[in-house]
Amino acid sequence: MTIQEMIQEARTLSVEERKQLIKALVDIVNEPEAAPPKKRNLLELAGLGAEIWEGIDPQEYVNQLRSEWDHRP
């Protein structure tokens, strides 16, 4: 719906409804703007989840994955 269509629709309202509409619009205009999302640096994720891999030998893990691939249909 365009602004012009909204204005046309507002003209069909009673005086009381127009006042309510104006009050609601003013309330919306006065709402604080949401802060833009903070940009993240990929390097902030370094080390995240490291505890999951504690005690796991990387080469054994890779070998296990590769052996599972051999058994796929």
C-alpha positions as CSV (number, residue, x, y, z in Angstrom):
1,M,0.0,0.0,0.0
2,T,1.4,3.4,-0.9
3,I,1.4,6.5,1.3
4,Q,-1.2,8.1,-1.0
5,E,-3.5,5.0,-0.5
6,M,-3.0,5.2,3.2
7,I,-4.0,8.9,3.2
8,Q,-7.1,8.1,1.2
9,E,-8.0,5.3,3.6
10,A,-7.4,7.7,6.6
11,R,-9.9,10.1,5.0
12,T,-12.6,7.5,5.5
13,L,-12.1,7.4,9.3
14,S,-14.1,9.3,11.8
15,V,-12.5,12.2,13.6
16,E,-11.9,10.1,16.7
17,E,-10.3,7.4,14.6
18,R,-8.0,9.9,12.9
19,K,-6.9,11.2,16.3
20,Q,-6.0,7.7,17.3
21,L,-4.2,7.1,14.1
22,I,-2.2,10.3,14.5
23,K,-1.3,9.4,18.1
24,A,-0.1,6.0,17.0
25,L,2.0,7.5,14.2
26,V,3.6,10.0,16.6
27,D,4.3,7.2,19.1
28,I,6.0,5.2,16.3
29,V,8.0,8.2,15.2
30,N,9.2,8.8,18.7
31,E,10.4,5.2,19.2
32,P,14.1,4.9,19.5
33,E,15.7,3.4,16.4
34,A,17.1,-0.1,16.8
35,A,20.9,-0.1,16.9
36,P,22.4,-1.5,13.8
37,P,23.8,-5.0,14.3
38,K,27.4,-4.9,15.3
39,K,29.7,-6.1,12.6
40,R,31.8,-9.1,13.7
41,N,35.3,-10.1,12.8
42,L,35.8,-13.7,11.9
43,L,38.9,-13.8,14.1
44,E,36.6,-13.4,17.2
45,L,35.6,-17.0,16.7
46,A,39.1,-18.3,17.0
47,G,39.2,-21.1,19.7
48,L,35.5,-21.2,20.1
49,G,34.4,-24.8,20.8
50,A,37.9,-26.0,21.4
51,E,36.8,-28.0,24.4
52,I,34.8,-30.3,22.1
53,W,38.0,-31.6,20.5
54,E,39.9,-32.1,23.8
55,G,41.4,-35.6,23.9
56,I,40.7,-36.4,20.3
57,D,43.6,-37.2,18.0
58,P,43.1,-35.3,14.7
59,Q,44.6,-38.0,12.6
60,E,42.5,-40.8,14.2
61,Y,39.4,-38.7,13.7
62,V,40.2,-38.2,10.0
63,N,41.0,-41.9,9.6
64,Q,37.7,-42.8,11.2
65,L,35.7,-40.5,8.8
66,R,37.5,-41.9,5.8
67,S,36.7,-45.5,6.9
68,E,33.0,-44.6,7.2
69,W,33.1,-43.3,3.6
70,D,34.3,-46.6,2.4
71,H,31.3,-48.4,3.9
72,R,28.6,-46.1,2.3
73,P,26.3,-47.6,-0.3
